[in-house]
């Protein structure tokens, strides 16, 4: 099994594309003063979702990726109130 993401650069590239498309609207609706604050807020709120979508749908190695399996396990524990 792979113990760390081998596609981190691709994941971050995809995340950057999404942010560039939506950051102006997010800045306005989230009432953020500047772009850096808006970007950080966007990542804090939606970064987990972008990761899950990428790893679950786009990454061909997600089934053998220990980092992704650990991520899923941690989220299940959080959903079940164990963390």
C-alpha positions in Angstrom: 0.0 0.0 0.0 1.0 3.6 -0.6 1.5 5.4 2.7 1.4 9.0 1.3 -0.3 10.8 -1.6 1.7 10.4 -4.8 -0.6 12.8 -6.6 -0.5 15.7 -4.2 0.7 18.1 -6.9 -2.3 17.1 -9.1 -4.7 17.5 -6.2 -3.4 20.9 -5.4 -3.5 21.9 -9.0 -7.2 20.9 -9.2 -7.9 22.8 -6.0 -6.3 25.9 -7.3 -8.4 25.7 -10.5 -11.6 25.5 -8.4 -10.6 28.3 -6.2 -9.7 30.6 -9.2 -13.2 30.0 -10.7 -15.1 30.7 -7.5 -13.0 32.9 -5.2 -14.5 36.3 -6.2 -18.1 35.1 -5.4 -16.9 33.4 -2.2 -15.1 36.6 -1.1 -18.3 38.5 -1.6 -20.7 36.1 0.0 -18.3 35.3 2.9 -17.8 39.0 3.6 -14.0 38.7 3.4 -11.8 41.8 3.2 -9.1 40.5 1.0 -8.3 37.7 -1.4 -5.9 35.9 0.9 -8.5 35.7 3.7 -11.1 34.5 1.2 -8.8 31.8 -0.2 -8.0 30.5 3.3 -11.7 30.6 4.3 -12.5 28.6 1.1 -9.9 26.0 1.8 -11.0 25.7 5.4 -14.6 25.2 4.4 -14.2 23.1 1.2 -10.7 21.7 1.1 -11.9 18.4 2.6 -14.6 18.1 0.0 -12.2 18.8 -2.9 -9.8 16.2 -1.5 -12.5 13.6 -1.1 -13.9 14.2 -4.6 -10.4 14.0 -6.1 -9.3 10.9 -4.2 -12.7 9.2 -4.7 -13.3 10.0 -8.3 -10.1 11.0 -10.1 -7.2 9.2 -8.5 -6.5 5.8 -10.0 -4.5 4.8 -6.9 -7.0 5.6 -4.2 -7.9 1.9 -3.5 -4.3 1.2 -2.6 -3.5 4.5 -0.9 -3.1 4.2 2.8 -3.3 8.0 3.2 -6.7 8.0 1.7 -7.9 5.0 3.6 -6.7 6.7 6.9 -8.5 9.8 5.8 -11.8 7.8 5.3 -11.3 6.0 8.6 -10.8 9.3 10.5 -13.9 10.8 8.9 -16.0 7.8 9.9 -14.9 8.1 13.5 -15.7 11.8 13.4 -19.2 11.1 11.9 -19.8 8.5 14.6 -18.8 10.9 17.4 -15.6 9.1 18.4 -13.3 12.0 17.7 
